[in-house]
Amino acid sequence: MQPHELQGLLHRAHASERGIRIRTSSPQLLRNKLYAIMREYPALSGIGIVTPPVNSETHIWLVKKEQP
């Protein structure tokens, strides 16, 4: 995925009610790339990257963090 596509995923998660699920062949690689994008854009820091309890080898979740 290109950086603009990764940024789009983060924006989709940020705009959603709770977050989004992403299917991927390499969850760890995608996680690392998303963290790199998040460091560049602090406005997206309200998104957490979560390994789901089921299908963890093919999916990751981008979830909105709870606001205090």
N, C-alpha and C positions, 0 to 999 in steps of 0.2 A: 504494500500500500504506500502511496505517496503521502508526504506530510500534509498536504491539503485535505486528503481523504481522512487521515487520522484526526485532524482538527475538526472536520465535519462530524465525525463520530462523537467527539467530546461535546460539540455544540448540540447535537441531537440529544445526548444524555442530559445535558444541562437544561434543555428546553422541555424535556419530558416530565411527567409527574413524579416518577420514582427513579428512572434510569432505563438502560437498554441492555439487551443480551446480544453478544457478538459471537458468531461462529468463526472459528479459525483453525488452521492446521497446526499452528504453533503459538499456543497461549502465552508462553514465556517471552517469546520474541515480540509479540504484539504488545504485551504489558510493558516491556522495556521501551519500545518506541512511543507508547502513549505517555509514559512518565517523562520522557524527554520533551515531548510537546507541551505537557503541563508545566514544566519548569519555565518554558519560554512565555507562557500565557497565564499569569497568576489569577486572572479572572475565572479560570477553569479549575481552580484548586478545590472547589466544592464538590468535585467528583471523586469517588473512590473506585479503585479497580479491585474487583472481588473474584476469587476463584469459587465457582459454584460447587455445592456439595455433590451434585450429580453432573456428569458430562464434563468434568474438569479438564479432560484431555482434548476437548474440542470447542469449549466455550469460555468466555469471560463475561463478567457483568460490569457495566459502568453504572454506578449507583450514586444518587445524590446523597451527600452527607447531611445528617440532621443539623439544622440550625438551632443554636441555643436560644 
